[in-house]
Amino acid sequence: MRGEFVDVGGRRLYYYAAGSRGAGETVLFLHGACASSHLWHTVVPLMPAGHRLVVVDLLGSGRSDRPGEAPLTAAAHGERALALMDDLRIDQACVVGHAAGGAAALSMAIAAPRRVTRLALLDVPAFDDWPRRAAPVARALARSPFGHLLGAPLLAGLAHGALLRGFADRERGRHALDQFLLPFAQRLGVEALVGQLRAMRDPGIAALSTRLDAVTQPVSVLWGARDPWLAPSLGARLAAAIPASTFSAIPGARHYTPVDAPEQVAAHVASLLTR
């Protein structure tokens, strides 16, 4: 699907728009680390009519620019998403975020509550669980000072093998990871991939978790019932800490719920839009 680039702080973010303008609010989709806007490609066609759907490649992912020295924390991604909304003249949006994209969505809701009408949070790192439960290979690469010295194809291959456990359907997972990791398999992608792996240790995620009572928007917390890295009990704990939140675990789904269960994800977001 064709999209456009927007300059945010001197770096280009890629996005594409789908759906239709109507009475319904805009829905903004944010993927997580080591992924891209491709994460949502089977969810978007299932969304209800009348909503403008904006799907973003976060900085350092997909078609967006490599980050250079720009931070890849949840707060920084959230600030850039708000700047993108400004550029697209989107005053308010329902924000749907997966994994680190969900942490960015939470950051947006806390920093700019008027701009975020609702939140769907899918398999989101919270409290202090993500660094401890990250995929072992990803954790080792993130902690190593030499990760950036590995060749781009080797590094992308290691990430591919480590992340495949996050999918219920391995064949579908291989295809998704091929799309997610393609930009990182090139020379300039090494620093971006290492930066994303290191961002898994973002201390701001634990800090966000101390402010969850400030999130007053309707929230739907969705989780893969078989997520190998972030247990469903973490999702239940997250939902319990947010005042207007519901929690659902999707049977059979693992970490990448938009890939494993697009119909259920779209249905939950559609339901959230009526709350």
N, C-alpha and C positions, 0 to 999 in steps of 0.2 A: 504494500500500500504506500502511495506517495505521501510524503510529508514535507515539512519545511524546517528551516533552522532559525533560531532566535538567539541573538547575542545577549548573554547574561554575564555581566562582570568581565567582559573581554573574552569570553569563551562561548562557543556555539552549543546550544542544546537542540537536539532533534526531537520533533514531535509529529504525530499525525492526528488528524481529527476524523471522527466517524459519527454515526448517528445522524440526528437531525435537530435543528434548532426548533424549540417549541416551548410550551409552558413549563416543562420540566427543567430542573437545575442541571448545570454542567457536572459531569463526573470526570474526575482526574485520576488516572491510573499511574501508580509508581511501582516499578519493579524493585527487586533487592540486589544485593551484591552478586557479581559474577553472572548477571542475567542481562536482559534488555527488554525493550517494548514487545518483543516477540512473545514474551511470557503470556500476554493477554490476547493473542490473536484468535483463540477459539472462544474466549469469553465475550469479546466485543460484539460479535454478530448476534449473540443471544440476549443482549440487553434490550429493555423495553424501548419502544419508540418515543420520540418527543424529547430526548435528552441529547445534548451535545457531549460527545465523548472525546476526551483529549488524553492521548497515550504518549508517554514521555520516555526517551532514553536519558537516564540520569548521566551527569557528567562522568566521563571515563568509561561509559558503556555504549554498546551499539554504535550508532552513527554519530553520537555526540563527541565533542572534542576530548582528547586526552587531558587529564587534569593538571599536568605540570605540578606546580606547588600548591594548587588549590586544595583545600581540605575536602575529605570525603566522609565527614561525620554526618550523623542524622540531622543535626541542626543546620549544617551547611547545605545539605541536599534540600531541606525544608525551605531555607531562605531562597535558594535558587528556584524552587517550584513556585513560591509566592511571586518572585520577580517575573517568571514566565506567565503567570496569571495576569500580572499587571500589563505585560506586553500584549497579551491576547485580549485584554479588556474584559477579563473574567473577574467580576467582583466577588462572587461566592461560588463554592463548589463542594460537592460531596467528594471526599478523597478516599480512594481505595489503594491500600498499600500492602505489598507482600514483603515479608522478612525485613531487611533494612529499609525498604521503601515504606513499610508500615511504621517503623520508628521515625522516619522523616515526616510521615503524615501526623503522627502524634505530636511531634515538635511543632508543626504548623498549627495544629489545633490549640496548643498551649500558647504559642507566641502571637497568633493572630486569630483569636477565637471567632471574631465576626466573619472572617473570610471562609471558614470551614463549617459547612452546615451539618455534615454527618461524616462518620468514619467507618470504613470497613477495614479491619486489621486481620491479616492472614498470616499465621505462622510467624509471629513477630518476636524478635529478641526483646527481652524485658528483664527488669531487675538485674541480677548479675549472672544469669544462666548462659548467655550466648558464648562468651569466651571459653567457658568450661566445657560446653557441650558441642563445640564446633567440630566439623569433620577433622579427624586427626591430621591428615595430610595438609589441609588448609591451615590448621593451627600451627603446624610445624613451619610451613612456608611463611606465615605471617610473622612468626617470632624470629626467624632466621635473618641475620643481617646480610646474607648472601643470596637471598631469593632472586634479587634483580640480576644476578650474574648468570642465571640459568638461561638457556636458549628459549626463545619464544615458543616454538612448537613443543618442546619438552615440558615447559611450565604449563602451557594450555592442556597438554595431554595428561599431566598429573592432576590438574584441577578437574578435567573431564572424568577421570576414573574415580576421584574422591566424591564428586557431586552426584554421580549416577545413582547412588543409594537413596537419593532424595525423591526418586520417582517410583510410582507403583508399577507402571508399564515401562520396562527397560527400553524397548524399541522406541516408544514415544519420547522417552527421556534422552536417548542418544540423539534423536533428531533435534530436540529442543536445545541440548547442550552444544550441538554443532553450530546452531544459530547464535546462541549466547556467547560462545567463546571464540568465534571466528575473528573478531577484531583483536583479541589478545594473542592470537597465534602469529601476528605480524610483529616486526621488530619494535615498533613504537608502542605496542600493547603491553610489553613486559612490565614497565613501571606502573601502568594503570592497573594491571591485574594484581601485582604485589601490593599496591596501595589499597585496593579493595579488600584483600585478605587481611591486611593490617588494620583496616577500619573495623573489622569484626571485634576489635578490642576497644572500641569507642567507649570511653568512660561516661560520655554524655547519655548513653542509653540507661545506665543505672540511675543517673541524675534525673532523667525524665520520669522514671518510675516513682520518684518521691513526690511528683506533682500530678498524679493521675486524678486526684479528686478535683482538680481544676478543669477537667474535661467534662463539660456539661452537655455536649452535643449527643444526639443518639449515636450509639456505636454498636456495630456487629463484629464480634470477634469470632473468626472462623479458623479451624485447625484441621490438619490432616490427622486422623485418628492413629496413623502409624508413622508419624513424623519421627525419623530416627535421631534427630538432633535437638529438637525443641519439643519436649513432652507435652501432650494435651493438658496435663495438670498445670503447666505454665500458662496456657491460654485461659483456663478456668480461673486461675489466680489473677491474671490480668483483667479479665472481665469483672471479677468481684471487686476490684479496686476502682473501677470506673462507674460513676453513679448511674448513667442511663445506658447500660450495656447489656447485651445478650451474648451467650456463648453457644457455639455449636461445633461438634467434632464430626468431620465428614468420614463415614466408614470407608475403609480401604485406601484412602488418600494418604500420601506421605508428605514430604515437606513442600513440594511444588504443587499445591492444591489447584492453582489455575490451569495447570497442564493435566493433572490427574482427574479433576472433577469440574470441568468448565460449566456444565449445566447447573450443578449445585451452587457454584460460586455466583453465577449470574442470577440465579433465583434468590439467593440471600441478599445480594446487592439491590435487586429490584424490590424486595420486601423492605429493605432499609429505606429506600427512597419514598416509601409511603408513611414512614413513622414521623 
